[in-house]
Amino acid sequence: MSSSAKHLQSIDAGHYKNTAACETVEMPVPAVVKIPLGQHIGAPCKPLVQKGDEVKVGQLIGDTDAFVSAPIHSSVSGTVTGIETIRNFMGGNDTRIVIETDGKQTEWEGIEKPEVNDFQGFIKAVRNSGLTGMGGASFPSHIKFNPKDLSAVDTLIVNGAECEPFITSDHRTMLEATDDVIDGAAMVMKWMGIENGYIGIEENKPDAIAKLDKRIAEKGVKGLKTFTLQSRYPKGAERVLIYEVAGRRLDGGALPADVGVVVSNVSSIAFLGQYFRTGMPLIQRRVTIDGDAIAEPKNVYVKFGTMIKDLVEFAGGYKKQPKKIIMGGPMMGRSVFSDELSIVKNNNAILVFDEDQAFLPEETACINCGRCHKACPVNLLPVALADAYLHKDVDRLNQLHVMQCMGCGSCSFICPAHRPLSFMHTLAKGFVKEASSK
């Protein structure tokens, strides 16, 4: 059997939820953390500390007056030893606050549970918590929960699908922080005036569905229920999830609130439940670490700013030569060039693949089989889009609705010619945006 055939056979073997039964363990505080100030879509924060400052757990260390942004808090106690600029995995620059930890994890004196008496107080508290989307683009949550027409939003969808292979951190959140998930959802529904709430979960997580159903009933939460999804990628994609749960179509470029829906990742919702109970801002998260090159795959509580290499060491180190490191899942995650980058708010997994698992077959000629079109969740023509991009035909790209592409990677995965279709669509969208701006 050829290498490519073995590769495809192994991928088809299952969802690779190897760590689904692994209860989350807490990683010891590393000697040094490097906390990026751009952990969200929008304007990066400006440092509020300088070299030599002592900081404590939960202390505000970065913020900005920009509308689309979210504050950054220290995940550790210790001493600021530097503020550095590095190249990030997106090709841009990041400012990082370097903190040498003292091992004491002394909490900042200003930590207190927020008191909320009205909607604006709720939005203020969410911003103060530093919450951004923890499962996707890291959009600041205080903006998501404050749409232009609040009265038009009637449905909350909590995304617990976790449809990408390998990742199980959200699954463990639903099992280990069940009450926080329910309390967080109830809080959003209360202050946004939403009557209908759904927790979308794929059917390959029956234990999470059963536990949530039981606790919702025991707590007497009205209007909130689980919604069972097919265990099929990409059911967790925002637009697919909205259609599956609420039966509403969302066009590319539109916001869920435009069709009366707010969608939030289950880990984000669980954090809200925790924050309103403790007052501790967002400083850590569950992360799945897995892949053929990892000695001990597991789910781990990781402090933000922890470097990937320290997380790998906690997971037993590399058992094989790493060929590819991915932040996120194998379908929509991003490859990184170094294990000295830091864990951030929307980083739900670190996957490290060896040569065999990272193998990409050589691209061959398209045979016009149509599989990519059949696999596309929004009925695009991936081959035609790729060809239009190669010819730099902006009009054709617009005619084919390239901006509707979700970047799910289904077309690339199914293509027998191994063409990087999804990647070309991403480039094509950038090309169209650039042409439009001119």
N, C-alpha and C positions, 0 to 999 in steps of 0.2 A: 504494500500500500504506500502511495506517495506521501510526502510530508504534508501537502495541502489536503489530501483526503483524510489523513489522520487528524489534522487540525479541525476540519469541518465536522468530522465524526465526534470529536471530543466536545465541540461547542454544542452540538445537537443533543448531547447526553443528558442535559438537565439545566437547571437554573443555577447550579453551583452555590446553593445557599449553605455552604459548609459550616458556617458559624451560627446557624439559626438557634442551636441549642446551647450556645456558649453565653453564659451569664456575664454581663459586663463587669470587668475588673478595673480598678482605678490604678492608673500609672503613677508611680512616685514622681514628685516634682523634680524636673531636670535641673541640672546645675545652672543652665542658662536658657532663657527664652528670648525669642526675637519676634516681637509683636508688630505685624504690619498695620499701617494706618489706613489702608485702602481695602477693607474687607467687605465691600458692598458696591453695588452699582451706584454711580454718582460721584460726587466730589470726595476725595480722600480727606481724612481728618488732618489737622495740624497738631503737632506735639504740644502737650501742656506741661511737660516735664523736661528737664535737661540733665546732662551728664552730672552725676554725683548726687542726684536726688534720691531720697528713700521713698519707696512706694509700698502700698499695701494691697491686699486682695480686694478687688472690687472698686479700687480707686479710679476715677476718671483720668485717663492719660492722653486722650486725643479727642478732638471735637472740631466742629466747624459751623459757621452760620449758614452754609449752603442748604437749600431746601431738600435736595435728594442726598441724604447722607445719614449716618448713624454714629453715635459716639462709641469710643473704644475704651475698655476698662482693663486694668491690670489683672492678669490671671494668677499672679504670684506676689509674694512680698520679697523685697530685696532692694538692690541698689542699681540705679540706671548707670550703665557703664559706657553707653554710647548711643548715638542716633545715626543710623547708616542708611545709605541708598543702595539698593540692589536691583538687578534685572529680574523681573518676575516671569512666570511661565507663559504669560500672555504677550511677552515681548516688550512691555512697558517697564517703567521704574516704580519701585515701591520704597517708601520710607519705613524703616523698622526701628522700634525702640528696643534696645538690647538691655536686658535686666539680668544681673547676676543674683540668683535666688539665695535666700538665707535659710531655707528649709523650715521656717516657722509658720508660714502661711497665716500671718497676722491679718485679720480683717480690718478694712478701713472703718474708721469711726462713724462715717456717714451712712452706713448701711442701715436701712429701715424699710419696713413694709410700706408700700404706697397706699395712701388713702384716696379712694376714688369716689366722687359724689355725682359726677355727670360725665357725659360723653367726652368733652374736651379734656377733663381730668384723666380719663382712660387713655386718650391719645398721647397726652403728655407723659404718662407713666410708661407707656410702651416705648416711646422714644428714649426716655431716660434709661430704660433697661438695656439699650443697645441692640435690640432684636432686629435681625434681618432674616430673610428667608433662609432656612437651614437645609433646604433640599434642592435648590436650583440656582437662580441667578443672583441670590443674595440681595433682593430688593428690600429696602427699609420698610419694616412692618407698620410703622406708625403712618406711613403714607398709604399703604395698601388698605388699612382699616379706616381710612378717612377719605372715601371717594367723593367726587364732586356732587353726586346726587345720592346721598345716603338713603333716602326714602325709597329709591328704586331697587335697593339690594334686599333680597328676600331669602337668600340661601347661602349657608356656609358649607363649604366642602373641605374637610380635613383630608389631606393626601397621605394615606398610609399604604399606598399600593406597593411602593418599593419594588418596581418591576425589573430593574437591571440585575443581571447576574452578580453573584458574590455578595452584594451588600445586604447586611441584616441589621444594621444599627437602628433603623426605624422599627423593625419588628421587635427588637429587644426593648425599645422605648415603650411600645404598646403593652408589653408584658410586665415590664419592671416599673413603669411610671404611669400605670393605668389611670389612677385618680387624677394625676396632673393633666393627662390628656383630656379627661372629661371636664375637669374644672376650668382648664384653659379655654376649651370650646364653649362652655357655658358662659364664661366671662365675655368672650367676643360676641356671642349671640345676645347677651343681655344689653351691653352698651351700644351695639349697632342696631338693636331692635329687630333682630332676625328671628323668625319663628322656626325655620327648618334648617337643621344641621345634620350633615351626613359625614361619617368617617369611612372613606373608600378604602377597602382592603382586598387584596387579591386572595382568591380561594385557597392558595397554598399556605395560608397562615390561619388555619382554623382555631388554633389556640388563642390567638390575639382577638379574633372575632368573638369567641365564646367568652373570654374574660371581660372584654369591653361591654358586651351585651349584659352580662351579669351585673357588673358594677353600675352601669347606667340605670338598670332597673332598681338596684338596691339604693342608689342615691336619689332616685325619683326625679331625674333630670328630664324635663319635658322638651319635646321637639328634636331631640338628638338621637340618632340611631346609626348603626353600622350599615354599610352598603357593600355587598359582596361583588367583587369584580372577577372576571375571567383571569386566570393566571397566564397572561399573555402580554408580551411587550408590544407597544408602549402604553399600557393602560394608565400608567401614572403620569403621562404627559398632560400638561394642564388642559389643553384644548380637547384631548380625547376624554379626560376625566370629566370635564364639564358636560360633554355630550352623553357619556355613559350614565352619569348620575342624575343630571337635571334635564337631559334631552334638549339642550340648547347649543346652537352652533356659534363658535367664536372664530372670527376671521383673524388672520395674522395681522399684527399691529394694533388690534383692539385689546382692551383690558377686560378681565372677567366682570368687573363692575358694570361694564357696558351692557351685559346681558343679565344683570341682577344677581351676580354671584361673587363671592369672595372665596379664594382658594388659598389654603395655607398648609405647609408641610406639617406632618404630625409631630415632629421634633420641635418645631417652632411653637406649636400649640401647647405641647407638654412643658416647654420652658416657661410660657406665660403662667400656667398653673403653678409652677414652682416659684416664679418671681413674685407673684402676688401673695404667696405664702411666706416667703423668706426675705424678700427685698434684695437678694443677691443678683446683680446684673449678669449678663451673658459673658461668661469667662471660660467655659469649657463645653465639651459635647461628647457624645458617643461616636466612636469611629470604628468601623470594621477594617481590620488589616488582614489581608489574605493574598493568595496567589502562590504559584508553584515555587517561587523563590523564598517564601517566608517559612521559617522553621516552625512557628507556633501560631497559626491563624487564630484570631480572637476578636472580641469586641472590647473596646477600651475607652474609659473616660480619659480625655486628653485635654490638658490646659492649652488654650490658644497661645501660639508663639512657640510651642514645642516643635523642634525640628524633626523632620521625617526620619532622619537617621537615628534619633533617640527613641522614637516609637518603634522602629524596626528592631533596635537592640532589645527593647522590652518584650518584643514578640519573638525572642530567641535568635535574632539576627538573620542574615541571609544564609539559607542552606544550599542555594545554587547561585551561580553568577547572575545578577539581575540584568536583564536586557531592556526592560521597560518599567517605569514607575508611573502610575496613573493616580491622579487625585480625582476620586469619584469612581463611576462605573466604567466598564469596558466599552459601552455604547456611546455615552455622551460625556464621559470624563475627559480630562486633559492630561496628556503626557507631560512630565516635568523633566528638566535636564539635570537636576541635582537633588540628592536627598538632604541637602542643607536648607531647603525651603521650609516654611513654617505651616503648621496646621492652622486653618482659619475657620470662620463661622459656618460657611456652607460646605465644608469638607467632610462628607459623610463616610468616606472610605479612602484607604490607601491600598492599592493593588500593585504587587510587584511580580512581574512575570519573567520567567527564564526564557532561554532561546526558543524552546519548543512552543511555549504558550504565547509568546509574543510574535511568532512567525506570521508573516504576511505573504501570501502567495503572489507570484509575479502577475502583473496585469496583462491580460490578453485582449483580443478584439471582441467588441460587443457582437452578440449573435442575435440581437433584437428579439429576445425571448419574452419580454414583457413582465418578467418576475418583479422587477423593481417597481413597476406601476401597480401591480397587484399588492405589493407589500406596503405601499405608501398609505399611511393613515388618513391623509387628506387628499388622496386621488390626484397627485401630481404626476408629471411625466419626467422622471429623473434623468433619463438618457437625453431627452430633448433639452432639458435645462442645462445639463453638462455641456452638450454640444454648442448651445447658444452662448454659454460662458466662454468656451474656447474660441469662439468666433467674435467675442466681445460685442454681441448684439444686444444692446440694452432694450430696444423695443421688443424683441422676441422674448427676452427674459421677463419683461412685464406682462406680455401676452400670456405667458405660461405660468404667471402668478408665482414667481420665485420667492416673493416675500412671505408666501404662505408656508414655506418649508419650516418645519420645527427642528430640523437638525437631529432627528432621532437615530439616524444611521441605519434604518431598516433596509434601505435600498442598497447600501454598500454591503451589508451583511449577506443579503440574498443573492447578490450578483455573481453568476458563475464565471464571469470574466474578471472578477476581483477589482472592478473599477472603483476608485475612491469617490463615488458619486456625492455622498453627503458633504465631504470636504469641499468639493467643487461648488456645491450649492452655497456653502458658507462664504466662499470667496465671491461667488456671483452676487450674493446679497450686499456684500461690502462694495462691490463694483457698481451696483445699481444705486446705492446710497450716495456714493461719491459722484456719480454722473448727475444725480438729481440735485445735489448741492451746487453744482456748477451752472 
